């Protein structure tokens, strides 16, 4: 593998906002390029992976139904807000909200791996979960997550696997600095339409 598992996502990020507006397909592509990284976590991240994959597919199907109409990521949300369907659990707005939150969790997790070299993988996961997703999850989701984290892989093995031929620390650093502004923008937009505070049903 040329470079690290982050290489495709880092490349993809250059195309997310070429004219200062978030484009649907490039944003979803970057999220998809993160899935192989999550896969390397094995069972510990099965929930996160299916969650991200499902939300990407939901948004992508909407985009593919009319690529020119939904070229900009927020156009599908705005449409649902206008038609009062944004709060439905199967809406694209809900999909974008949870996709963004799951990505917040991953950014925080990789930041922990960089900043706390002494932490075990499960500690890095639990800490990032507490900082990001936990407050949005009910008791059930929270407890299944806690159980899953006990299955987290060995930290060194994991970093070796995702490192490939590149410099994994540099790439993680790049990912943790380049990707969060997009997520921040999603939160701001969702907050502006009153959708950023929804909890898991």
Helices and strands as residue ranges (DSSP letters): H 7-13, H 24-39, G 42-45, H 46-65, H 73-82, H 92-115, H 121-131, G 134-136, H 139-149, H 155-163, H 168-178, H 180-192
